Amino acid sequence: MSEEHRKGHAPEDSGALVVETVTSFWDRFGRVVLGVVVAVIALGAIAYFTMQANTRKNNAAAEKLAEANALFWNGDYDRSQTVAADVVKLYGDTPNGNDARRVAGDAFYWKGKWKEAITQYKAYLGKQGTGIVAQSVRRSLAYSYESDQQFAEAAKLYDGLVGVFERESSGEMLAASARCLEAANNKPEAAKRLQRLLDEFGDTSYANRARVKLAELQAPAAN
């Protein structure tokens, strides 16, 4: 066969080879590829509709949560706690549903039910542990621990909140930690907190009281 004859048939042969290769590949793997494509489309559809459903649930939770908040600020702690509990039950897996745990905790706190408040605040933090709202919930949890006379737990939380909010709040947290440590009969550590308050936050309204309390703690015991 001449060189010209072979060259003239090369494109046709190459094209046939490509077609044959593609056909062979599709015969062997076509169903797999098609299955993967269908699965990807199905997963995308599921994700989309799940997001839509979650958005609707979160919006529904927001409506009920607004009611619980309004009741709380009107001083109706019993009804506020009840409505918040319903929101948690129905929508607890949504952001607003979780926020209802915070509202329930606040209602329990102002009803003087410290242990119930602690439970709700810890449940909230178990799902949302970061952000400024979470830090505020930690502060409420610390107040609840202190009110329930769990002074060591309260002091630990107060210490962790120093520097989180503005300077005035940091002074408050150190004063509160010192108060709890003194109540736990750990006066040396209480004095350390008060000294830190004076050294780092001496410009806050808590400084004068801290100075007086520190002098009391460091005064020699009467015979």
C-alpha positions in Angstrom: 0.0 0.0 0.0 1.4 3.4 -1.0 2.2 6.1 1.6 -0.4 8.3 0.0 -3.0 5.6 0.4 -2.3 5.1 4.1 -2.3 8.8 4.8 -5.6 9.2 3.0 -7.3 6.7 5.3 -5.7 7.8 8.6 -8.4 10.4 9.6 -11.2 8.0 8.9 -9.5 5.2 10.8 -8.8 7.5 13.8 -12.4 8.8 13.8 -13.7 5.2 13.8 -11.4 4.4 16.7 -12.6 7.3 18.7 -16.2 6.3 18.2 -15.5 2.8 19.0 -13.6 3.8 22.2 -16.4 6.1 23.4 -19.0 3.5 22.6 -17.1 0.8 24.5 -16.6 3.2 27.4 -20.4 4.0 27.5 -21.3 0.3 27.3 -19.0 -0.5 30.2 -19.5 2.6 32.4 -22.5 4.5 31.1 -24.9 3.2 33.7 -22.5 4.0 36.5 -21.9 7.6 35.2 -25.7 8.1 34.7 -26.3 6.8 38.2 -23.7 9.2 39.7 -25.3 12.1 37.9 -28.8 11.2 39.1 -27.5 10.7 42.6 -25.8 14.2 42.6 -29.0 15.8 41.3 -31.1 13.9 43.9 -28.7 14.9 46.8 -28.9 18.5 45.6 -32.7 18.4 45.6 -32.8 16.9 49.0 -30.4 19.5 50.4 -32.5 22.3 48.8 -35.8 21.1 50.2 -34.2 20.4 53.6 -32.9 24.0 53.7 -36.3 25.3 52.8 -38.0 23.2 55.4 -35.6 24.3 58.1 -36.1 27.9 57.1 -39.8 27.5 57.5 -39.4 25.9 60.9 -37.0 28.6 62.1 -39.5 31.3 61.0 -42.3 29.5 62.8 -40.1 29.3 65.9 -39.3 33.0 65.6 -43.0 33.9 65.8 -43.6 31.9 69.0 -40.3 33.1 70.5 -41.4 36.7 70.1 -44.4 35.9 72.1 -42.3 34.3 74.9 -40.0 37.3 74.9 -43.0 39.7 75.1 -44.4 37.8 78.1 -41.0 37.8 79.8 -40.5 41.6 79.5 -44.1 42.1 80.8 -43.1 40.1 83.9 -45.3 37.1 83.1 -42.5 34.6 83.8 -44.8 31.6 84.1 -46.4 32.0 80.7 -43.1 33.0 79.1 -41.5 29.8 80.3 -44.4 27.7 79.1 -44.4 29.3 75.6 -40.6 29.0 75.4 -40.8 25.3 76.4 -43.3 24.7 73.6 -40.9 26.4 71.1 -38.1 24.1 72.3 -40.4 21.0 72.0 -41.5 21.8 68.5 -38.5 23.6 67.0 -35.6 22.9 69.3 -33.3 21.9 66.4 -33.5 25.4 64.9 -31.5 28.5 65.9 -34.7 30.2 67.2 -35.8 27.0 68.9 -32.5 26.9 70.8 -32.8 30.6 71.7 -36.0 29.6 73.4 -33.9 27.7 75.9 -32.3 31.0 76.9 -35.6 32.6 77.3 -36.8 29.7 79.4 -33.7 30.0 81.5 -34.3 33.7 82.1 -37.9 33.0 83.1 -36.8 30.3 85.6 -34.1 32.6 87.0 -36.5 35.4 87.8 -38.9 32.9 89.3 -36.1 31.9 91.7 -35.8 28.4 90.2 -32.0 28.3 89.9 -31.5 24.7 89.1 -34.0 24.8 86.2 -32.4 28.0 84.9 -29.0 26.2 85.0 -30.4 23.3 83.0 -31.8 25.6 80.3 -28.6 27.7 80.0 -26.4 24.7 79.8 -28.7 23.2 77.1 -28.4 26.4 75.1 -24.7 26.4 75.3 -24.5 22.8 74.4 -25.9 23.8 70.9 -24.4 27.3 70.6 -21.2 27.9 72.5 -19.7 30.8 70.6 -20.7 34.4 70.0 -21.7 37.4 72.2 -25.1 35.9 73.0 -23.5 32.7 74.2 -21.2 34.8 76.5 -24.2 36.6 77.9 -25.8 33.2 78.6 -22.6 32.1 80.4 -22.9 35.2 82.6 -26.5 34.3 83.4 -25.4 30.7 84.1 -22.8 32.1 86.5 -25.5 34.2 88.3 -27.6 31.1 88.6 -24.8 29.0 90.0 -24.1 31.7 92.6 -27.7 32.0 93.5 -27.8 28.2 93.9 -24.8 28.4 96.2 -22.6 26.5 93.7 -19.8 29.0 94.4 -16.9 27.2 92.8 -18.7 26.8 89.5 -19.9 30.4 89.5 -16.4 31.7 90.2 -14.9 29.7 87.3 -17.4 31.2 84.9 -17.0 34.7 86.3 -13.2 34.4 85.8 -13.7 33.3 82.2 -15.8 36.3 81.4 -13.2 38.9 82.4 -12.2 40.9 79.3 -15.2 39.5 77.3 -17.4 42.6 77.7 -16.7 46.2 78.4 -14.4 47.3 81.3 -17.3 47.9 83.7 -18.5 44.3 83.2 -15.0 43.0 83.7 -14.8 44.8 87.0 -18.2 43.3 87.9 -17.0 39.8 87.0 -13.9 40.0 89.2 -15.9 41.4 92.1 -18.4 38.5 91.6 -15.7 35.9 91.5 -14.2 37.3 94.7 -17.6 37.2 96.3 -18.0 33.6 95.4 -14.6 32.6 96.5 -15.1 34.3 99.9 -18.4 32.5 100.2 -16.5 29.2 99.5 -14.1 30.2 102.3 -11.2 30.7 99.9 -10.2 34.2 101.0 -6.7 34.2 99.5 -8.1 33.6 96.0 -10.8 36.2 96.7 -8.1 38.7 97.6 -6.3 38.0 94.3 -9.4 38.7 92.3 -9.9 42.0 94.1 -6.3 43.0 93.6 -6.5 42.3 89.9 -9.7 44.4 89.8 -7.8 47.3 91.3 -4.7 46.8 89.1 -6.5 46.3 85.8 -9.9 47.9 86.2 -9.4 50.6 88.8 -11.4 53.1 86.8 -14.6 51.2 87.1 -17.4 51.7 89.7 -16.4 48.4 91.4 -13.0 49.7 92.4 -13.9 51.5 95.6 -15.9 48.6 97.0 -13.1 46.2 96.0 -10.6 48.4 97.9 -12.7 48.2 101.0 -13.3 44.5 100.7 -9.7 43.8 100.1 -8.7 45.7 103.2 -11.3 43.6 105.2 -9.9 40.3 103.8 -6.3 41.3 104.5 -6.9 42.7 108.0 -5.3 40.6 110.8 -7.7 38.3 112.6 -8.9 39.5 115.9 -7.6 37.5 118.9 
